[in-house]
Each structure stands twice: as structure tokens, then as C-alpha cells.
Amino acid sequence: MAEPASGFQAPWWLRHSHVQTVAPHLDPRRYDVAIEQRRYELPDGDFVDVHWLNREGKGPLFILLPGMQGTPDSTYIRALLGELSRRGLRAAVLCHRGGALPNRLAPFYHAGFTEHLGWLVATVREQEPTTPLYAVGFSLGGSMVIRYLAQTGHHSHLRAAAAVSLTFDLASTAARAYEGINQLYQLRVLRSYQRVARLKGHLPEYTSRLGALSGLRGIRDFDEVFTAPLHGFSDAQDYYRRCSSRQFLGDIQTPFLILNAGDDPLVAPDTLPSPGELRSHVKLEVTAHGGHLGFMYRHASGFGYYPPSRLISFFLQEQREAHESLSPDVVGAAVLAVEAADEGGRADQHPPAARAAQ
């Protein structure tokens, strides 16, 4: 089991796991950034929405995958986009199929759904064959990234990737969602799932299941009635067994960072991987506090959200190590300038990185 790391420091009154989990949703800042939404038609007749930051720019591209029923407006996404925008970097937020908006076909996204990420990587690769690509998955989005990396191996076309608040065991997380205050979190997500399912009620696969919607108590119930049968799993337990991310960690061939909080209310400590399960290029960093997708801290000019600075630091480090094989045009003047600024230090905005769990 991983030992807690102490690099990220939250003030004493922000250390409770549920306070950390809820605090970002109460953040009054909007992290306003200019993003461009584009809808793409897919070969199977469905569509996918991608929200672009500096789409026509040069340099590395960061692909962001939200968590369960997350959107480009989720605080953790907006905060990272804001930091990337401030640094003149590029990003693409990949909206999950059937997430906040109903898609056309019956199947939707789940922890093992990698088709859209594979499509976006291939599309960008075709248009920009030399552009370094990075991916960040939050919570369930992290499971998608890991599954994609395990499936593609050395052919992922991602120079590095990361996951924040990763759930290593879906069955364990589904069970914890029914405990205490966690029920409020899952109720919020469940209502979003139910709303989208009703909007797809004209599809035969949904018409026959609409009667069960009002009786669903949690995400596990939804997975039993909708997720599992609509995606080829025998039941929810089969889905959890086959798509939980922990089993794929050993197959990752790409530099990978996992940032989790030791007090994450949805991640049981005994589900964290042991050091022996991680390859040398896979880093697990565990902070003592942070909740689920929280990681709020206090700095000189106000409140900060830890993951953006840590993620960008990790990716730029990977970028630095690749400089010898990349031309300045590919690296991008903006990235080189950012690196020079970072070396000067910004202690008031960037807390020290959490130490890797041993």
C-alpha cells in the first residue's frame, strides 16, 4: 500500500476530506478562458464534442478527459485550462459520449471506453504528426487513459499522461458511494445519468428500461440496468472486474503520473497499488489531504488548486527530456519561455510537488 506524501499542504481548516471535495464547487472564480467548441461526426453515425484552447497554436497539445458526468465547465477542468491559457499552451477537452448531452446511439461512455480518445489522438496525429501529445484523465477519465495506454502500448502516440483522483477498483468505489456523505455525491451524478437516459427514451434499448429509472438508488444500480447490458458486460460486477484500472498499470509503456489524496472518500486505501505493481516510469504521488478532485490550498494571493501546477510541471519535465530529439518549432517558443520562468521559481503560486509514494 502506498504511503501518504506530504508535498501538498492544505490549511488546517481545509483538511477534511469532504471539505476538500466540496470546496472547488464553491469556488466563486470562473477561470474564464476562450475555448472553441467543435462537433465532429464519427463513422458509426454518432458525434463527439471537443472544446479547444488555442486550437490553431503551435507546441504540445494537452488532451483532458473529465470525470463521471463531468464537463468542460467542471472546476477541475476550468482551473487547468486557465493555467494552460496563462502559459500560452494548447488543450482539447474531450466530452464523453452520452455525458452531459445525450448521444445518438444507445452505448455511452464508461471506464473502459477508449474509442473517443483513440479517435482524437489519431485525428491530431494525422494533422500534426510531430506535435507532442499529452493526456490527463480525472477520476473515471483517468481509468479511460490507463485502459487506452494498456491497449496501445508503445503505439499510444502520447509522450506522457496523468490521472487525478484515480479510482483503482470500481467495485470498491461503487460500494463506498453508498456510505455516509458519499451518498450525496453519487445522488448528484445519478440524477445527471437519469436525465440523459430519459432524453434517450426514444431508443428501444432505453424504452424498455425507463420504468426502472425512478427506482435506482445509486451508480451501481445504474450500471446494473444500463452500463453493463448496453456494453456487453454480464452485470455490474463483470463491468467493474474487467474495467478497473489497477490491473492495467503494469501494461503502461508511457511516462505516467497518478495524483491521489490519501483521504479520498471514494478510494479505499487498500485499493492503492503497491510499489511492486508500478513500473519505473509510473509515478504514484499521494497527498495526505485533498479529498476527491479537491486539492485546494492557500497561497499569498488567495486560494489555489494544486493539480494544474503539478501536472504541467510533470509534463514539461518530460518535454525537457525530449528536447534533444525535437526541433524548436515542435517544442514551441511558449514552452521554452515557460520553462525559463519556472526555473526562476513561483513559490507563491506553486506549492512543492508531493513526494512519490514508496
Secondary structure as a PSIPRED ss2 file (coil, helix, strand):
# PSIPRED VFORMAT (PSIPRED V4.0)

   1 M C   1.000  0.000  0.000
   2 A C   1.000  0.000  0.000
   3 E C   1.000  0.000  0.000
   4 P C   1.000  0.000  0.000
   5 A E   0.000  0.000  1.000
   6 S C   1.000  0.000  0.000
   7 G C   1.000  0.000  0.000
   8 F C   1.000  0.000  0.000
   9 Q C   1.000  0.000  0.000
  10 A C   1.000  0.000  0.000
  11 P C   1.000  0.000  0.000
  12 W H   0.000  1.000  0.000
  13 W H   0.000  1.000  0.000
  14 L H   0.000  1.000  0.000
  15 R C   1.000  0.000  0.000
  16 H C   1.000  0.000  0.000
  17 S H   0.000  1.000  0.000
  18 H H   0.000  1.000  0.000
  19 V H   0.000  1.000  0.000
  20 Q H   0.000  1.000  0.000
  21 T H   0.000  1.000  0.000
  22 V H   0.000  1.000  0.000
  23 A H   0.000  1.000  0.000
  24 P H   0.000  1.000  0.000
  25 H H   0.000  1.000  0.000
  26 L H   0.000  1.000  0.000
  27 D C   1.000  0.000  0.000
  28 P C   1.000  0.000  0.000
  29 R C   1.000  0.000  0.000
  30 R C   1.000  0.000  0.000
  31 Y C   1.000  0.000  0.000
  32 D C   1.000  0.000  0.000
  33 V C   1.000  0.000  0.000
  34 A C   1.000  0.000  0.000
  35 I E   0.000  0.000  1.000
  36 E E   0.000  0.000  1.000
  37 Q E   0.000  0.000  1.000
  38 R E   0.000  0.000  1.000
  39 R E   0.000  0.000  1.000
  40 Y E   0.000  0.000  1.000
  41 E E   0.000  0.000  1.000
  42 L C   1.000  0.000  0.000
  43 P C   1.000  0.000  0.000
  44 D C   1.000  0.000  0.000
  45 G C   1.000  0.000  0.000
  46 D C   1.000  0.000  0.000
  47 F E   0.000  0.000  1.000
  48 V E   0.000  0.000  1.000
  49 D E   0.000  0.000  1.000
  50 V E   0.000  0.000  1.000
  51 H E   0.000  0.000  1.000
  52 W E   0.000  0.000  1.000
  53 L E   0.000  0.000  1.000
  54 N C   1.000  0.000  0.000
  55 R C   1.000  0.000  0.000
  56 E C   1.000  0.000  0.000
  57 G C   1.000  0.000  0.000
  58 K C   1.000  0.000  0.000
  59 G C   1.000  0.000  0.000
  60 P C   1.000  0.000  0.000
  61 L E   0.000  0.000  1.000
  62 F E   0.000  0.000  1.000
  63 I E   0.000  0.000  1.000
  64 L E   0.000  0.000  1.000
  65 L E   0.000  0.000  1.000
  66 P C   1.000  0.000  0.000
  67 G C   1.000  0.000  0.000
  68 M C   1.000  0.000  0.000
  69 Q C   1.000  0.000  0.000
  70 G C   1.000  0.000  0.000
  71 T C   1.000  0.000  0.000
  72 P C   1.000  0.000  0.000
  73 D C   1.000  0.000  0.000
  74 S C   1.000  0.000  0.000
  75 T H   0.000  1.000  0.000
  76 Y H   0.000  1.000  0.000
  77 I H   0.000  1.000  0.000
  78 R H   0.000  1.000  0.000
  79 A H   0.000  1.000  0.000
  80 L H   0.000  1.000  0.000
  81 L H   0.000  1.000  0.000
  82 G H   0.000  1.000  0.000
  83 E H   0.000  1.000  0.000
  84 L H   0.000  1.000  0.000
  85 S H   0.000  1.000  0.000
  86 R H   0.000  1.000  0.000
  87 R C   1.000  0.000  0.000
  88 G C   1.000  0.000  0.000
  89 L C   1.000  0.000  0.000
  90 R E   0.000  0.000  1.000
  91 A E   0.000  0.000  1.000
  92 A E   0.000  0.000  1.000
  93 V E   0.000  0.000  1.000
  94 L E   0.000  0.000  1.000
  95 C C   1.000  0.000  0.000
  96 H C   1.000  0.000  0.000
  97 R C   1.000  0.000  0.000
  98 G C   1.000  0.000  0.000
  99 G C   1.000  0.000  0.000
 100 A C   1.000  0.000  0.000
 101 L C   1.000  0.000  0.000
 102 P C   1.000  0.000  0.000
 103 N C   1.000  0.000  0.000
 104 R C   1.000  0.000  0.000
 105 L C   1.000  0.000  0.000
 106 A C   1.000  0.000  0.000
 107 P C   1.000  0.000  0.000
 108 F C   1.000  0.000  0.000
 109 Y C   1.000  0.000  0.000
 110 H C   1.000  0.000  0.000
 111 A C   1.000  0.000  0.000
 112 G C   1.000  0.000  0.000
 113 F C   1.000  0.000  0.000
 114 T C   1.000  0.000  0.000
 115 E H   0.000  1.000  0.000
 116 H H   0.000  1.000  0.000
 117 L H   0.000  1.000  0.000
 118 G H   0.000  1.000  0.000
 119 W H   0.000  1.000  0.000
 120 L H   0.000  1.000  0.000
 121 V H   0.000  1.000  0.000
 122 A H   0.000  1.000  0.000
 123 T H   0.000  1.000  0.000
 124 V H   0.000  1.000  0.000
 125 R H   0.000  1.000  0.000
 126 E H   0.000  1.000  0.000
 127 Q H   0.000  1.000  0.000
 128 E C   1.000  0.000  0.000
 129 P C   1.000  0.000  0.000
 130 T C   1.000  0.000  0.000
 131 T C   1.000  0.000  0.000
 132 P C   1.000  0.000  0.000
 133 L E   0.000  0.000  1.000
 134 Y E   0.000  0.000  1.000
 135 A E   0.000  0.000  1.000
 136 V E   0.000  0.000  1.000
 137 G E   0.000  0.000  1.000
 138 F E   0.000  0.000  1.000
 139 S C   1.000  0.000  0.000
 140 L H   0.000  1.000  0.000
 141 G H   0.000  1.000  0.000
 142 G H   0.000  1.000  0.000
 143 S H   0.000  1.000  0.000
 144 M H   0.000  1.000  0.000
 145 V H   0.000  1.000  0.000
 146 I H   0.000  1.000  0.000
 147 R H   0.000  1.000  0.000
 148 Y H   0.000  1.000  0.000
 149 L H   0.000  1.000  0.000
 150 A H   0.000  1.000  0.000
 151 Q H   0.000  1.000  0.000
 152 T H   0.000  1.000  0.000
 153 G H   0.000  1.000  0.000
 154 H H   0.000  1.000  0.000
 155 H H   0.000  1.000  0.000
 156 S C   1.000  0.000  0.000
 157 H C   1.000  0.000  0.000
 158 L C   1.000  0.000  0.000
 159 R C   1.000  0.000  0.000
 160 A E   0.000  0.000  1.000
 161 A E   0.000  0.000  1.000
 162 A E   0.000  0.000  1.000
 163 A E   0.000  0.000  1.000
 164 V E   0.000  0.000  1.000
 165 S C   1.000  0.000  0.000
 166 L C   1.000  0.000  0.000
 167 T C   1.000  0.000  0.000
 168 F C   1.000  0.000  0.000
 169 D C   1.000  0.000  0.000
 170 L H   0.000  1.000  0.000
 171 A H   0.000  1.000  0.000
 172 S H   0.000  1.000  0.000
 173 T H   0.000  1.000  0.000
 174 A H   0.000  1.000  0.000
 175 A H   0.000  1.000  0.000
 176 R H   0.000  1.000  0.000
 177 A C   1.000  0.000  0.000
 178 Y C   1.000  0.000  0.000
 179 E C   1.000  0.000  0.000
 180 G C   1.000  0.000  0.000
 181 I C   1.000  0.000  0.000
 182 N H   0.000  1.000  0.000
 183 Q H   0.000  1.000  0.000
 184 L H   0.000  1.000  0.000
 185 Y H   0.000  1.000  0.000
 186 Q H   0.000  1.000  0.000
 187 L H   0.000  1.000  0.000
 188 R H   0.000  1.000  0.000
 189 V H   0.000  1.000  0.000
 190 L H   0.000  1.000  0.000
 191 R H   0.000  1.000  0.000
 192 S H   0.000  1.000  0.000
 193 Y H   0.000  1.000  0.000
 194 Q H   0.000  1.000  0.000
 195 R H   0.000  1.000  0.000
 196 V H   0.000  1.000  0.000
 197 A H   0.000  1.000  0.000
 198 R H   0.000  1.000  0.000
 199 L H   0.000  1.000  0.000
 200 K C   1.000  0.000  0.000
 201 G C   1.000  0.000  0.000
 202 H C   1.000  0.000  0.000
 203 L C   1.000  0.000  0.000
 204 P H   0.000  1.000  0.000
 205 E H   0.000  1.000  0.000
 206 Y H   0.000  1.000  0.000
 207 T H   0.000  1.000  0.000
 208 S C   1.000  0.000  0.000
 209 R C   1.000  0.000  0.000
 210 L H   0.000  1.000  0.000
 211 G H   0.000  1.000  0.000
 212 A H   0.000  1.000  0.000
 213 L H   0.000  1.000  0.000
 214 S C   1.000  0.000  0.000
 215 G C   1.000  0.000  0.000
 216 L C   1.000  0.000  0.000
 217 R C   1.000  0.000  0.000
 218 G C   1.000  0.000  0.000
 219 I H   0.000  1.000  0.000
 220 R H   0.000  1.000  0.000
 221 D H   0.000  1.000  0.000
 222 F H   0.000  1.000  0.000
 223 D H   0.000  1.000  0.000
 224 E H   0.000  1.000  0.000
 225 V H   0.000  1.000  0.000
 226 F H   0.000  1.000  0.000
 227 T H   0.000  1.000  0.000
 228 A H   0.000  1.000  0.000
 229 P H   0.000  1.000  0.000
 230 L H   0.000  1.000  0.000
 231 H C   1.000  0.000  0.000
 232 G C   1.000  0.000  0.000
 233 F C   1.000  0.000  0.000
 234 S C   1.000  0.000  0.000
 235 D C   1.000  0.000  0.000
 236 A H   0.000  1.000  0.000
 237 Q H   0.000  1.000  0.000
 238 D H   0.000  1.000  0.000
 239 Y H   0.000  1.000  0.000
 240 Y H   0.000  1.000  0.000
 241 R H   0.000  1.000  0.000
 242 R H   0.000  1.000  0.000
 243 C H   0.000  1.000  0.000
 244 S C   1.000  0.000  0.000
 245 S H   0.000  1.000  0.000
 246 R H   0.000  1.000  0.000
 247 Q H   0.000  1.000  0.000
 248 F H   0.000  1.000  0.000
 249 L H   0.000  1.000  0.000
 250 G H   0.000  1.000  0.000
 251 D H   0.000  1.000  0.000
 252 I C   1.000  0.000  0.000
 253 Q C   1.000  0.000  0.000
 254 T C   1.000  0.000  0.000
 255 P C   1.000  0.000  0.000
 256 F E   0.000  0.000  1.000
 257 L E   0.000  0.000  1.000
 258 I E   0.000  0.000  1.000
 259 L E   0.000  0.000  1.000
 260 N E   0.000  0.000  1.000
 261 A E   0.000  0.000  1.000
 262 G C   1.000  0.000  0.000
 263 D C   1.000  0.000  0.000
 264 D C   1.000  0.000  0.000
 265 P C   1.000  0.000  0.000
 266 L C   1.000  0.000  0.000
 267 V C   1.000  0.000  0.000
 268 A C   1.000  0.000  0.000
 269 P H   0.000  1.000  0.000
 270 D H   0.000  1.000  0.000
 271 T H   0.000  1.000  0.000
 272 L C   1.000  0.000  0.000
 273 P C   1.000  0.000  0.000
 274 S C   1.000  0.000  0.000
 275 P H   0.000  1.000  0.000
 276 G H   0.000  1.000  0.000
 277 E H   0.000  1.000  0.000
 278 L C   1.000  0.000  0.000
 279 R C   1.000  0.000  0.000
 280 S C   1.000  0.000  0.000
 281 H C   1.000  0.000  0.000
 282 V E   0.000  0.000  1.000
 283 K E   0.000  0.000  1.000
 284 L E   0.000  0.000  1.000
 285 E E   0.000  0.000  1.000
 286 V E   0.000  0.000  1.000
 287 T E   0.000  0.000  1.000
 288 A C   1.000  0.000  0.000
 289 H C   1.000  0.000  0.000
 290 G C   1.000  0.000  0.000
 291 G C   1.000  0.000  0.000
 292 H C   1.000  0.000  0.000
 293 L C   1.000  0.000  0.000
 294 G C   1.000  0.000  0.000
 295 F C   1.000  0.000  0.000
 296 M E   0.000  0.000  1.000
 297 Y E   0.000  0.000  1.000
 298 R E   0.000  0.000  1.000
 299 H E   0.000  0.000  1.000
 300 A C   1.000  0.000  0.000
 301 S C   1.000  0.000  0.000
 302 G E   0.000  0.000  1.000
 303 F E   0.000  0.000  1.000
 304 G E   0.000  0.000  1.000
 305 Y E   0.000  0.000  1.000
 306 Y H   0.000  1.000  0.000
 307 P H   0.000  1.000  0.000
 308 P H   0.000  1.000  0.000
 309 S H   0.000  1.000  0.000
 310 R H   0.000  1.000  0.000
 311 L H   0.000  1.000  0.000
 312 I H   0.000  1.000  0.000
 313 S H   0.000  1.000  0.000
 314 F H   0.000  1.000  0.000
 315 F H   0.000  1.000  0.000
 316 L H   0.000  1.000  0.000
 317 Q H   0.000  1.000  0.000
 318 E H   0.000  1.000  0.000
 319 Q H   0.000  1.000  0.000
 320 R H   0.000  1.000  0.000
 321 E H   0.000  1.000  0.000
 322 A C   1.000  0.000  0.000
 323 H H   0.000  1.000  0.000
 324 E H   0.000  1.000  0.000
 325 S H   0.000  1.000  0.000
 326 L C   1.000  0.000  0.000
 327 S C   1.000  0.000  0.000
 328 P H   0.000  1.000  0.000
 329 D H   0.000  1.000  0.000
 330 V H   0.000  1.000  0.000
 331 V H   0.000  1.000  0.000
 332 G C   1.000  0.000  0.000
 333 A H   0.000  1.000  0.000
 334 A H   0.000  1.000  0.000
 335 V H   0.000  1.000  0.000
 336 L H   0.000  1.000  0.000
 337 A H   0.000  1.000  0.000
 338 V H   0.000  1.000  0.000
 339 E H   0.000  1.000  0.000
 340 A H   0.000  1.000  0.000
 341 A H   0.000  1.000  0.000
 342 D H   0.000  1.000  0.000
 343 E H   0.000  1.000  0.000
 344 G H   0.000  1.000  0.000
 345 G C   1.000  0.000  0.000
 346 R C   1.000  0.000  0.000
 347 A C   1.000  0.000  0.000
 348 D C   1.000  0.000  0.000
 349 Q C   1.000  0.000  0.000
 350 H C   1.000  0.000  0.000
 351 P C   1.000  0.000  0.000
 352 P C   1.000  0.000  0.000
 353 A C   1.000  0.000  0.000
 354 A C   1.000  0.000  0.000
 355 R C   1.000  0.000  0.000
 356 A E   0.000  0.000  1.000
 357 A C   1.000  0.000  0.000
 358 Q C   1.000  0.000  0.000
